[in-house]
Amino acid sequence: MTLRPLDVYREFFPEFTPSPFQQDIIEQTVTDLDVWRETLMYWASNDYRPQSIGKMLEYYSNYLISSV
């Protein structure tokens, strides 16, 4: 079974379910699960809101760019 970005998100934030729109954005944006996992670890360890999907994806995109 292949993990999807939402599966990884739920590992870190099982108590929050993103809206259908947020779920679509996550699935369309996230292409690197290792970077996504690092993003979620950073987010959770800083006790940021799991609902802030837009900001989370912005951090993810910046992380991707800086790791190239």
VOVO-475808 format. One record per residue (C-alpha): residue in three letters; x, y, z; residue number from 0. Coordinates in steps of 0.25 Angstrom, whole numbers, always signed. Example, Ala and Ser with C-alpha at 12.3 -4.5 7.8 and 13.67 -1.06 7.14 Angstrom:
[Ala,[+49,-18,+31],0];
[Ser,[+55,-4,+29],1];
***
This chain:
[Met,[+0,+0,+0],0];
[Thr,[+5,+14,-4],1];
[Leu,[+4,+25,+6],2];
[Arg,[-3,+37,+2],3];
[Pro,[+0,+51,+7],4];
[Leu,[-13,+51,+15],5];
[Asp,[-9,+38,+22],6];
[Val,[+4,+44,+27],7];
[Tyr,[-4,+57,+31],8];
[Arg,[-13,+48,+39],9];
[Glu,[-1,+41,+46],10];
[Phe,[+3,+55,+52],11];
[Phe,[-11,+61,+54],12];
[Pro,[-21,+50,+56],13];
[Glu,[-31,+59,+63],14];
[Phe,[-33,+68,+52],15];
[Thr,[-40,+65,+38],16];
[Pro,[-37,+75,+27],17];
[Ser,[-48,+80,+19],18];
[Pro,[-50,+74,+5],19];
[Phe,[-44,+86,-1],20];
[Gln,[-32,+85,+8],21];
[Gln,[-30,+70,+5],22];
[Asp,[-30,+73,-10],23];
[Ile,[-20,+84,-8],24];
[Ile,[-11,+75,+0],25];
[Glu,[-12,+63,-10],26];
[Gln,[-9,+72,-22],27];
[Thr,[+2,+80,-15],28];
[Val,[+10,+69,-8],29];
[Thr,[+20,+61,-17],30];
[Asp,[+31,+58,-7],31];
[Leu,[+26,+50,+5],32];
[Asp,[+40,+51,+12],33];
[Val,[+39,+66,+12],34];
[Trp,[+24,+66,+15],35];
[Arg,[+28,+58,+28],36];
[Glu,[+39,+68,+32],37];
[Thr,[+29,+79,+30],38];
[Leu,[+18,+72,+39],39];
[Met,[+29,+69,+49],40];
[Tyr,[+33,+83,+50],41];
[Trp,[+18,+88,+50],42];
[Ala,[+14,+78,+61],43];
[Ser,[+27,+81,+70],44];
[Asn,[+24,+96,+70],45];
[Asp,[+10,+93,+74],46];
[Tyr,[+5,+101,+61],47];
[Arg,[-10,+99,+58],48];
[Pro,[-13,+87,+49],49];
[Gln,[-24,+95,+42],50];
[Ser,[-14,+105,+36],51];
[Ile,[-12,+96,+23],52];
[Gly,[-9,+108,+14],53];
[Lys,[+3,+112,+23],54];
[Met,[+7,+98,+25],55];
[Leu,[+8,+96,+10],56];
[Glu,[+15,+109,+8],57];
[Tyr,[+26,+104,+18],58];
[Tyr,[+26,+91,+10],59];
[Ser,[+28,+98,-3],60];
[Asn,[+39,+107,+3],61];
[Tyr,[+46,+94,+9],62];
[Leu,[+46,+88,-5],63];
[Ile,[+52,+100,-11],64];
[Ser,[+63,+101,-1],65];
[Ser,[+67,+87,-2],66];
[Val,[+69,+87,-17],67];
***
